[in-house]
Amino acid sequence: MWKFPLAALVAVVVAVAAALGLAAASPSTYRLERSALVSAQPPTVLAQIADLQNWIAWSPKEGRDPQIARRYGGRPGGLGASYYWTGNASVGSGRMTVVGVSPDHVDVEMEVETPSHSFADLEFRLAPEGTGTRVTWTLLGENGLVDRMLWFLADRRGGTAADMEERLGRLKAVAEALPQVTVHRLERSVVVAAPPETVQARIADLRSWAGWSPWKGPRSETASYGGSTSGVGSSLYWSGGEAEGQGRMTIVAASPESVDVEVEVGSGGVDRTVASNDVEFRISSEGKGTRVNWMMTGDGGLDVADLDRGLARLKALSEARER
């Protein structure tokens, strides 16, 4: 009478031992990638990903616990923005933090605390395709021994891939339902007779923009500043009359070869219309000087004459410093 139960027990032990063996031999890291074509412009899609508060609309995890507790930190949609959640067994608890953001990508670090502790990096790459945007989501993570065993026994890999596909489908639906705004892109360049580090320092310090910016808004008498003196996270805020308008600039990425700035400009009038633009400066050596490429992508308020005027002033100020 003990023969069948014993045989079954032996079979279970053998199966578990085999799974443990496979798990132990498998890599501790994993990589999954899925993509979707969204009929919306890149800035529209970027806003849904970079602002973690927007994930409520397209993350299927949010619907698995009506009582989920959420807490946000940092500036919405920017570098350092964080989202903390605590829920039932289906959603667990953890944290997500935006660690990289530019017009064509968003990088998010995720730490899951329960039901098991793990880390993962979420990389979203956005590229124009036809009249829409190709969104490629890459998930890079680490698995402990138990989690690796579950990837074999419970097909967790397949479940995670299906979850990514569902999220991308919902992201597509949300972005396509939003009003579509025409996106403009301008690019101008100039050669400056000064070293790259001199030019980069002037661009990365928002306090210096009052001396060369082509816009009426960022003047010293209407400006206030936040964050560090220069570099990632530093911000400039201005608020003037109807002529000066109001707005904000924030440096979202900086290196010796580039400076990326996020800009929001209000009209200053009754309707307070806001235009959002992404500003990119690319800095490279050219001869004895520096080539500066200034690119702007946004939904309005762009003028190529502004870029030419600003670059001319930047050139004059940078070269005067070298004399």
FENJO-V850652 format. One record per pair of residues at least 12 apart in sequence whose C-alpha atoms are under 6 Angstrom apart, sorted by the first residue. I is the first residue (numbers start at 1). J is the second residue. D is the distance in whole Angstrom. If there is no record, write none. Layout:
BEGIN
I/J/D, I/J/D
END
This chain:
BEGIN
19/149/6, 23/148/5, 23/149/5, 28/142/6, 28/143/5, 29/141/6, 29/142/4, 30/140/6, 30/141/5, 31/139/6, 31/140/5, 32/138/6, 32/139/5, 33/137/6, 33/138/4, 34/136/6, 34/137/5, 35/135/5, 35/136/4, 35/137/6, 36/134/6, 36/135/5, 37/133/6, 37/134/5, 38/132/6, 38/133/5, 38/172/5, 39/132/4, 39/176/6, 40/132/5, 40/176/6, 41/132/6, 41/133/6, 42/133/6, 45/175/6, 50/77/5, 51/76/5, 51/77/4, 58/167/6, 58/170/5, 58/171/5, 59/167/5, 68/86/6, 68/87/5, 69/85/6, 69/86/5, 70/84/6, 70/85/5, 71/83/6, 71/84/5, 79/98/5, 79/99/6, 79/100/6, 80/97/6, 80/98/5, 80/99/6, 81/97/6, 81/98/5, 82/96/6, 82/97/4, 83/95/6, 83/96/5, 92/114/5, 92/115/6, 93/113/6, 93/114/5, 94/111/6, 94/112/4, 94/113/5, 95/110/6, 95/111/5, 96/109/6, 96/110/4, 97/109/5, 104/125/6, 104/126/5, 105/124/5, 105/125/5, 105/126/6, 106/124/5, 107/122/6, 107/123/5, 108/121/6, 108/122/5, 109/121/5, 119/141/6, 120/140/5, 120/141/4, 121/139/6, 121/140/5, 122/138/6, 122/139/5, 123/137/6, 123/138/5, 124/136/6, 124/137/5, 182/299/6, 183/298/5, 183/299/5, 184/297/6, 184/298/5, 185/296/6, 185/297/4, 186/295/6, 186/296/5, 187/294/6, 187/295/4, 188/293/6, 188/294/5, 189/292/5, 189/293/4, 189/294/6, 190/291/6, 190/292/5, 191/290/5, 191/291/4, 192/289/6, 192/290/5, 192/315/5, 193/289/4, 193/319/6, 194/289/5, 194/319/6, 195/289/6, 196/290/5, 204/230/6, 204/231/6, 205/230/4, 212/310/6, 212/313/5, 212/314/5, 213/310/5, 214/306/5, 214/309/6, 214/310/5, 216/244/5, 217/244/5, 218/238/6, 222/238/5, 222/239/6, 223/237/6, 223/238/4, 224/236/6, 224/237/5, 231/254/6, 232/251/5, 232/252/5, 232/253/5, 233/251/6, 234/250/6, 234/251/6, 235/249/5, 235/250/4, 236/248/6, 236/249/5, 242/268/5, 242/269/6, 245/266/6, 245/267/5, 245/268/4, 246/265/6, 246/266/5, 246/268/6, 247/264/5, 247/265/4, 247/266/6, 248/263/6, 248/264/5, 249/262/6, 249/263/5, 250/262/5, 257/282/6, 257/283/5, 258/281/5, 258/282/5, 258/283/6, 259/281/5, 260/279/6, 260/280/5, 261/279/5, 262/278/5, 263/276/6, 263/277/5, 264/276/5, 275/300/6, 276/298/6, 277/297/5, 277/298/4, 278/296/6, 278/297/5, 279/295/6, 279/296/5, 280/294/6, 280/295/5, 281/293/6, 281/294/5
END
